[in-house]
Amino acid sequence: MLISFKDSDFETKVKNEEVSIIQFSASWCAPCRVVKPIMEKLSDEFKNMKFFYADIDEDAINTASSAAVRGVPTIVIYRKGVETSRKVGGDSEQNLRAWLTEHTT
């Protein structure tokens, strides 16, 4: 399940989770719309981590700024709130699965 993210969730949720994945996106971004259902599917496969969808123009503007997000989609892996890896731009389901496996196990 892809959870809608708000700035306040970073302190209350992301910092408390062993592994969190945040997809920083925007409603106007075509590659973001392609990646979102892929991330939704991957969230069902990787059940031991939380997946968030963060709209940089709405509820996640401060977190995106703090994370130095310069382009969307940007997917960031956090461990207890500390960034461990990031991927910028659209990608295939196969490549995203391989990247998540490599950086979360």
Secondary structure, DSSP 8 states (H G I E B T S, - for coil): -EEE--THHHHHTGGGSSSEEEEEE-TT-HHHHHHHHHHHHHHHH-TTSEEEEEETTTTTHHHHHHTT--SSSEEEEEETTEEEEEEES---HHHHHHHHHHHH-
